[in-house]
Amino acid sequence: MKEIPIKDEYIKLDQFLKFVNLVSSGIEAKMIIKDGQVKVNGEVELRRGKKLHDGDQVEFEGNFYCINAHQ
């Protein structure tokens, strides 16, 4: 599992996917989220605006990422 540090209290799911270079655009992020390809904390997440906070885990294409919002 890769730990991903963020500077703010939260990051939205579509922004996160772009931030870690899993997608190249917001349109691509929207499509893969809508298609149910992304899980947050073990559950399929269909909302691209889902706020990810410290400790949340994202799964995409068999890879796991953990949000670290600690400064």
Biopython code that builds the backbone (N, CA, C, O; Angstrom):
import numpy as np
from Bio.PDB.StructureBuilder import StructureBuilder

atoms = [
    (1, "MET", "N", (0.843, -1.183, 0.000)),
    (1, "MET", "CA", (0.000, 0.000, 0.000)),
    (1, "MET", "C", (0.886, 1.244, 0.000)),
    (1, "MET", "O", (1.821, 1.364, 0.792)),
    (2, "LYS", "N", (0.570, 2.156, -0.903)),
    (2, "LYS", "CA", (1.332, 3.397, -0.998)),
    (2, "LYS", "C", (0.646, 4.465, -0.161)),
    (2, "LYS", "O", (-0.563, 4.667, -0.265)),
    (3, "GLU", "N", (1.425, 5.143, 0.667)),
    (3, "GLU", "CA", (0.896, 6.234, 1.463)),
    (3, "GLU", "C", (1.043, 7.524, 0.664)),
    (3, "GLU", "O", (2.132, 7.851, 0.193)),
    (4, "ILE", "N", (-0.059, 8.250, 0.517)),
    (4, "ILE", "CA", (-0.073, 9.470, -0.284)),
    (4, "ILE", "C", (-0.307, 10.676, 0.628)),
    (4, "ILE", "O", (-1.409, 10.855, 1.148)),
    (5, "PRO", "N", (0.718, 11.497, 0.822)),
    (5, "PRO", "CA", (0.544, 12.696, 1.658)),
    (5, "PRO", "C", (-0.203, 13.788, 0.902)),
    (5, "PRO", "O", (0.062, 14.038, -0.274)),
    (6, "ILE", "N", (-1.131, 14.428, 1.584)),
    (6, "ILE", "CA", (-1.826, 15.575, 1.005)),
    (6, "ILE", "C", (-1.659, 16.747, 1.958)),
    (6, "ILE", "O", (-1.473, 16.558, 3.160)),
    (7, "LYS", "N", (-1.727, 17.962, 1.416)),
    (7, "LYS", "CA", (-1.470, 19.138, 2.241)),
    (7, "LYS", "C", (-2.716, 19.688, 2.915)),
    (7, "LYS", "O", (-2.615, 20.448, 3.878)),
    (8, "ASP", "N", (-3.895, 19.310, 2.418)),
    (8, "ASP", "CA", (-5.143, 19.826, 2.967)),
    (8, "ASP", "C", (-5.828, 18.784, 3.846)),
    (8, "ASP", "O", (-5.338, 17.665, 4.000)),
    (9, "GLU", "N", (-6.963, 19.167, 4.418)),
    (9, "GLU", "CA", (-7.734, 18.277, 5.287)),
    (9, "GLU", "C", (-8.326, 17.109, 4.512)),
    (9, "GLU", "O", (-8.482, 16.012, 5.047)),
    (10, "TYR", "N", (-8.655, 17.357, 3.239)),
    (10, "TYR", "CA", (-9.231, 16.311, 2.390)),
    (10, "TYR", "C", (-8.881, 16.584, 0.938)),
    (10, "TYR", "O", (-8.406, 17.663, 0.587)),
    (11, "ILE", "N", (-9.127, 15.578, 0.098)),
    (11, "ILE", "CA", (-9.000, 15.716, -1.354)),
    (11, "ILE", "C", (-10.157, 14.952, -1.969)),
    (11, "ILE", "O", (-10.523, 13.879, -1.489)),
    (12, "LYS", "N", (-10.732, 15.496, -3.025)),
    (12, "LYS", "CA", (-11.842, 14.816, -3.691)),
    (12, "LYS", "C", (-11.303, 13.659, -4.523)),
    (12, "LYS", "O", (-10.174, 13.697, -5.011)),
    (13, "LEU", "N", (-12.128, 12.637, -4.672)),
    (13, "LEU", "CA", (-11.700, 11.407, -5.330)),
    (13, "LEU", "C", (-11.169, 11.648, -6.737)),
    (13, "LEU", "O", (-10.121, 11.111, -7.095)),
    (14, "ASP", "N", (-11.865, 12.439, -7.539)),
    (14, "ASP", "CA", (-11.379, 12.671, -8.901)),
    (14, "ASP", "C", (-10.051, 13.420, -8.903)),
    (14, "ASP", "O", (-9.178, 13.147, -9.727)),
    (15, "GLN", "N", (-9.901, 14.364, -7.978)),
    (15, "GLN", "CA", (-8.638, 15.102, -7.858)),
    (15, "GLN", "C", (-7.515, 14.175, -7.403)),
    (15, "GLN", "O", (-6.375, 14.305, -7.849)),
    (16, "PHE", "N", (-7.840, 13.242, -6.516)),
    (16, "PHE", "CA", (-6.841, 12.287, -6.032)),
    (16, "PHE", "C", (-6.306, 11.431, -7.173)),
    (16, "PHE", "O", (-5.098, 11.219, -7.286)),
    (17, "LEU", "N", (-7.210, 10.941, -8.015)),
    (17, "LEU", "CA", (-6.786, 10.093, -9.127)),
    (17, "LEU", "C", (-5.838, 10.840, -10.060)),
    (17, "LEU", "O", (-4.892, 10.253, -10.585)),
    (18, "LYS", "N", (-6.087, 12.122, -10.267)),
    (18, "LYS", "CA", (-5.186, 12.934, -11.089)),
    (18, "LYS", "C", (-3.886, 13.223, -10.338)),
    (18, "LYS", "O", (-2.805, 13.191, -10.925)),
    (19, "PHE", "N", (-3.995, 13.505, -9.042)),
    (19, "PHE", "CA", (-2.837, 13.843, -8.213)),
    (19, "PHE", "C", (-1.781, 12.742, -8.222)),
    (19, "PHE", "O", (-0.584, 13.027, -8.263)),
    (20, "VAL", "N", (-2.222, 11.491, -8.183)),
    (20, "VAL", "CA", (-1.272, 10.371, -8.158)),
    (20, "VAL", "C", (-1.037, 9.777, -9.556)),
    (20, "VAL", "O", (-0.484, 8.686, -9.700)),
    (21, "ASN", "N", (-1.472, 10.526, -10.578)),
    (21, "ASN", "CA", (-1.232, 10.158, -11.978)),
    (21, "ASN", "C", (-1.829, 8.814, -12.378)),
    (21, "ASN", "O", (-1.249, 8.084, -13.183)),
    (22, "LEU", "N", (-2.992, 8.490, -11.812)),
    (22, "LEU", "CA", (-3.688, 7.269, -12.209)),
    (22, "LEU", "C", (-4.543, 7.526, -13.444)),
    (22, "LEU", "O", (-4.872, 6.600, -14.185)),
    (23, "VAL", "N", (-4.896, 8.781, -13.657)),
    (23, "VAL", "CA", (-5.628, 9.203, -14.847)),
    (23, "VAL", "C", (-4.983, 10.476, -15.369)),
    (23, "VAL", "O", (-4.258, 11.159, -14.644)),
    (24, "SER", "N", (-5.250, 10.789, -16.627)),
    (24, "SER", "CA", (-4.624, 11.969, -17.225)),
    (24, "SER", "C", (-5.541, 13.189, -17.244)),
    (24, "SER", "O", (-5.084, 14.304, -17.498)),
    (25, "SER", "N", (-6.836, 12.986, -16.975)),
    (25, "SER", "CA", (-7.761, 14.120, -17.032)),
    (25, "SER", "C", (-8.947, 13.898, -16.101)),
    (25, "SER", "O", (-9.194, 12.792, -15.620)),
    (26, "GLY", "N", (-9.668, 14.985, -15.866)),
    (26, "GLY", "CA", (-10.877, 14.895, -15.057)),
    (26, "GLY", "C", (-11.951, 14.064, -15.730)),
    (26, "GLY", "O", (-12.721, 13.373, -15.064)),
    (27, "ILE", "N", (-12.002, 14.133, -17.055)),
    (27, "ILE", "CA", (-12.987, 13.341, -17.813)),
    (27, "ILE", "C", (-12.705, 11.851, -17.621)),
    (27, "ILE", "O", (-13.626, 11.064, -17.404)),
    (28, "GLU", "N", (-11.433, 11.471, -17.699)),
    (28, "GLU", "CA", (-11.057, 10.069, -17.502)),
    (28, "GLU", "C", (-11.393, 9.622, -16.086)),
    (28, "GLU", "O", (-11.894, 8.517, -15.881)),
    (29, "ALA", "N", (-11.115, 10.484, -15.107)),
    (29, "ALA", "CA", (-11.441, 10.160, -13.710)),
    (29, "ALA", "C", (-12.942, 9.940, -13.560)),
    (29, "ALA", "O", (-13.370, 8.974, -12.928)),
    (30, "LYS", "N", (-13.737, 10.831, -14.137)),
    (30, "LYS", "CA", (-15.194, 10.726, -14.065)),
    (30, "LYS", "C", (-15.665, 9.395, -14.641)),
    (30, "LYS", "O", (-16.533, 8.738, -14.066)),
    (31, "MET", "N", (-15.094, 9.000, -15.775)),
    (31, "MET", "CA", (-15.524, 7.766, -16.442)),
    (31, "MET", "C", (-15.194, 6.522, -15.627)),
    (31, "MET", "O", (-16.038, 5.636, -15.493)),
    (32, "ILE", "N", (-13.974, 6.440, -15.077)),
    (32, "ILE", "CA", (-13.631, 5.217, -14.337)),
    (32, "ILE", "C", (-14.371, 5.141, -13.010)),
    (32, "ILE", "O", (-14.675, 4.050, -12.529)),
    (33, "ILE", "N", (-14.665, 6.301, -12.412)),
    (33, "ILE", "CA", (-15.450, 6.300, -11.173)),
    (33, "ILE", "C", (-16.878, 5.866, -11.488)),
    (33, "ILE", "O", (-17.442, 5.019, -10.796)),
    (34, "LYS", "N", (-17.459, 6.448, -12.531)),
    (34, "LYS", "CA", (-18.824, 6.102, -12.940)),
    (34, "LYS", "C", (-18.954, 4.625, -13.280)),
    (34, "LYS", "O", (-19.995, 4.018, -13.032)),
    (35, "ASP", "N", (-17.900, 4.046, -13.848)),
    (35, "ASP", "CA", (-17.905, 2.635, -14.225)),
    (35, "ASP", "C", (-17.676, 1.692, -13.048)),
    (35, "ASP", "O", (-17.660, 0.473, -13.224)),
    (36, "GLY", "N", (-17.499, 2.245, -11.852)),
    (36, "GLY", "CA", (-17.351, 1.414, -10.660)),
    (36, "GLY", "C", (-15.990, 0.765, -10.519)),
    (36, "GLY", "O", (-15.867, -0.284, -9.887)),
    (37, "GLN", "N", (-14.962, 1.375, -11.100)),
    (37, "GLN", "CA", (-13.623, 0.793, -11.065)),
    (37, "GLN", "C", (-12.808, 1.199, -9.842)),
    (37, "GLN", "O", (-11.698, 0.706, -9.642)),
    (38, "VAL", "N", (-13.356, 2.100, -9.020)),
    (38, "VAL", "CA", (-12.602, 2.615, -7.866)),
    (38, "VAL", "C", (-13.329, 2.249, -6.579)),
    (38, "VAL", "O", (-14.548, 2.390, -6.478)),
    (39, "LYS", "N", (-12.567, 1.778, -5.600)),
    (39, "LYS", "CA", (-13.127, 1.494, -4.277)),
    (39, "LYS", "C", (-12.511, 2.443, -3.262)),
    (39, "LYS", "O", (-11.327, 2.772, -3.329)),
    (40, "VAL", "N", (-13.342, 2.875, -2.321)),
    (40, "VAL", "CA", (-12.876, 3.679, -1.196)),
    (40, "VAL", "C", (-13.249, 2.921, 0.071)),
    (40, "VAL", "O", (-14.418, 2.623, 0.312)),
    (41, "ASN", "N", (-12.244, 2.618, 0.867)),
    (41, "ASN", "CA", (-12.436, 1.854, 2.106)),
    (41, "ASN", "C", (-13.201, 0.555, 1.852)),
    (41, "ASN", "O", (-14.070, 0.163, 2.631)),
    (42, "GLY", "N", (-12.854, -0.102, 0.738)),
    (42, "GLY", "CA", (-13.413, -1.417, 0.429)),
    (42, "GLY", "C", (-14.754, -1.421, -0.270)),
    (42, "GLY", "O", (-15.269, -2.487, -0.607)),
    (43, "GLU", "N", (-15.336, -0.243, -0.498)),
    (43, "GLU", "CA", (-16.646, -0.157, -1.137)),
    (43, "GLU", "C", (-16.517, 0.575, -2.473)),
    (43, "GLU", "O", (-15.782, 1.557, -2.577)),
    (44, "VAL", "N", (-17.227, 0.099, -3.487)),
    (44, "VAL", "CA", (-17.238, 0.790, -4.774)),
    (44, "VAL", "C", (-17.799, 2.195, -4.559)),
    (44, "VAL", "O", (-18.849, 2.373, -3.942)),
    (45, "GLU", "N", (-17.083, 3.179, -5.075)),
    (45, "GLU", "CA", (-17.500, 4.581, -4.926)),
    (45, "GLU", "C", (-17.830, 5.151, -6.294)),
    (45, "GLU", "O", (-17.001, 5.119, -7.204)),
    (46, "LEU", "N", (-19.049, 5.678, -6.441)),
    (46, "LEU", "CA", (-19.507, 6.202, -7.721)),
    (46, "LEU", "C", (-19.549, 7.731, -7.746)),
    (46, "LEU", "O", (-19.902, 8.320, -8.768)),
    (47, "ARG", "N", (-19.196, 8.373, -6.644)),
    (47, "ARG", "CA", (-19.224, 9.839, -6.572)),
    (47, "ARG", "C", (-17.816, 10.388, -6.772)),
    (47, "ARG", "O", (-16.920, 10.125, -5.970)),
    (48, "ARG", "N", (-17.629, 11.143, -7.832)),
    (48, "ARG", "CA", (-16.289, 11.687, -8.092)),
    (48, "ARG", "C", (-15.915, 12.760, -7.081)),
    (48, "ARG", "O", (-14.730, 13.025, -6.880)),
    (49, "GLY", "N", (-16.902, 13.385, -6.439)),
    (49, "GLY", "CA", (-16.645, 14.424, -5.450)),
    (49, "GLY", "C", (-16.494, 13.900, -4.032)),
    (49, "GLY", "O", (-16.413, 14.689, -3.092)),
    (50, "LYS", "N", (-16.456, 12.583, -3.859)),
    (50, "LYS", "CA", (-16.294, 11.983, -2.543)),
    (50, "LYS", "C", (-15.040, 12.550, -1.887)),
    (50, "LYS", "O", (-13.959, 12.516, -2.474)),
    (51, "LYS", "N", (-15.183, 13.066, -0.677)),
    (51, "LYS", "CA", (-14.044, 13.644, 0.033)),
    (51, "LYS", "C", (-13.256, 12.541, 0.731)),
    (51, "LYS", "O", (-13.812, 11.750, 1.494)),
    (52, "LEU", "N", (-11.967, 12.503, 0.461)),
    (52, "LEU", "CA", (-11.072, 11.539, 1.094)),
    (52, "LEU", "C", (-10.327, 12.231, 2.216)),
    (52, "LEU", "O", (-9.710, 13.277, 2.015)),
    (53, "HIS", "N", (-10.386, 11.641, 3.403)),
    (53, "HIS", "CA", (-9.736, 12.204, 4.585)),
    (53, "HIS", "C", (-8.591, 11.302, 5.042)),
    (53, "HIS", "O", (-8.381, 10.218, 4.496)),
    (54, "ASP", "N", (-7.865, 11.762, 6.039)),
    (54, "ASP", "CA", (-6.743, 11.016, 6.586)),
    (54, "ASP", "C", (-7.163, 9.583, 6.933)),
    (54, "ASP", "O", (-8.161, 9.370, 7.623)),
    (55, "GLY", "N", (-6.403, 8.618, 6.454)),
    (55, "GLY", "CA", (-6.657, 7.217, 6.753)),
    (55, "GLY", "C", (-7.540, 6.502, 5.745)),
    (55, "GLY", "O", (-7.612, 5.273, 5.748)),
    (56, "ASP", "N", (-8.214, 7.257, 4.878)),
    (56, "ASP", "CA", (-9.045, 6.614, 3.853)),
    (56, "ASP", "C", (-8.157, 5.830, 2.891)),
    (56, "ASP", "O", (-7.026, 6.222, 2.601)),
    (57, "GLN", "N", (-8.698, 4.712, 2.405)),
    (57, "GLN", "CA", (-7.951, 3.862, 1.480)),
    (57, "GLN", "C", (-8.670, 3.800, 0.138)),
    (57, "GLN", "O", (-9.887, 3.624, 0.068)),
    (58, "VAL", "N", (-7.887, 3.947, -0.919)),
    (58, "VAL", "CA", (-8.413, 3.915, -2.279)),
    (58, "VAL", "C", (-7.804, 2.715, -2.990)),
    (58, "VAL", "O", (-6.602, 2.470, -2.896)),
    (59, "GLU", "N", (-8.647, 1.968, -3.704)),
    (59, "GLU", "CA", (-8.176, 0.830, -4.496)),
    (59, "GLU", "C", (-8.535, 1.078, -5.954)),
    (59, "GLU", "O", (-9.673, 1.412, -6.284)),
    (60, "PHE", "N", (-7.533, 0.907, -6.827)),
    (60, "PHE", "CA", (-7.746, 1.051, -8.265)),
    (60, "PHE", "C", (-6.783, 0.138, -8.994)),
    (60, "PHE", "O", (-5.575, 0.185, -8.762)),
    (61, "GLU", "N", (-7.312, -0.687, -9.870)),
    (61, "GLU", "CA", (-6.539, -1.631, -10.671)),
    (61, "GLU", "C", (-5.614, -2.503, -9.815)),
    (61, "GLU", "O", (-4.468, -2.762, -10.184)),
    (62, "GLY", "N", (-6.132, -2.948, -8.669)),
    (62, "GLY", "CA", (-5.372, -3.844, -7.806)),
    (62, "GLY", "C", (-4.327, -3.168, -6.944)),
    (62, "GLY", "O", (-3.616, -3.840, -6.197)),
    (63, "ASN", "N", (-4.219, -1.848, -7.033)),
    (63, "ASN", "CA", (-3.268, -1.098, -6.212)),
    (63, "ASN", "C", (-4.016, -0.366, -5.107)),
    (63, "ASN", "O", (-5.147, 0.083, -5.290)),
    (64, "PHE", "N", (-3.366, -0.257, -3.967)),
    (64, "PHE", "CA", (-3.975, 0.374, -2.801)),
    (64, "PHE", "C", (-3.192, 1.611, -2.405)),
    (64, "PHE", "O", (-1.961, 1.630, -2.438)),
    (65, "TYR", "N", (-3.947, 2.659, -2.026)),
    (65, "TYR", "CA", (-3.356, 3.932, -1.635)),
    (65, "TYR", "C", (-4.026, 4.377, -0.339)),
    (65, "TYR", "O", (-5.234, 4.213, -0.168)),
    (66, "CYS", "N", (-3.238, 4.936, 0.564)),
    (66, "CYS", "CA", (-3.764, 5.425, 1.844)),
    (66, "CYS", "C", (-3.507, 6.920, 1.935)),
    (66, "CYS", "O", (-2.394, 7.385, 1.686)),
    (67, "ILE", "N", (-4.545, 7.668, 2.292)),
    (67, "ILE", "CA", (-4.438, 9.113, 2.410)),
    (67, "ILE", "C", (-3.767, 9.466, 3.739)),
    (67, "ILE", "O", (-4.146, 8.962, 4.796)),
    (68, "ASN", "N", (-2.769, 10.338, 3.661)),
    (68, "ASN", "CA", (-2.090, 10.835, 4.856)),
    (68, "ASN", "C", (-2.195, 12.354, 4.851)),
    (68, "ASN", "O", (-1.465, 13.034, 4.131)),
    (69, "ALA", "N", (-3.125, 12.885, 5.673)),
    (69, "ALA", "CA", (-3.359, 14.325, 5.706)),
    (69, "ALA", "C", (-2.620, 14.997, 6.850)),
    (69, "ALA", "O", (-2.850, 16.177, 7.116)),
    (70, "HIS", "N", (-1.743, 14.283, 7.528)),
    (70, "HIS", "CA", (-0.988, 14.896, 8.634)),
    (70, "HIS", "C", (0.076, 15.826, 8.088)),
    (70, "HIS", "O", (0.772, 15.503, 7.125)),
    (71, "GLN", "N", (0.189, 16.952, 8.699)),
    (71, "GLN", "CA", (1.183, 17.946, 8.265)),
    (71, "GLN", "C", (2.526, 17.663, 8.921)),
    (71, "GLN", "O", (3.493, 18.387, 8.684)),
]
sb = StructureBuilder()
sb.init_structure("model")
sb.init_model(0)
sb.init_chain("A")
sb.init_seg("    ")
for serial, (resi, resn, name, xyz) in enumerate(atoms, 1):
    if name == "N":
        sb.init_residue(resn, " ", resi, " ")
    sb.init_atom(name, np.array(xyz, "f"), 0.0, 1.0, " ", f" {name:<3s}", serial, name[0])
structure = sb.get_structure()
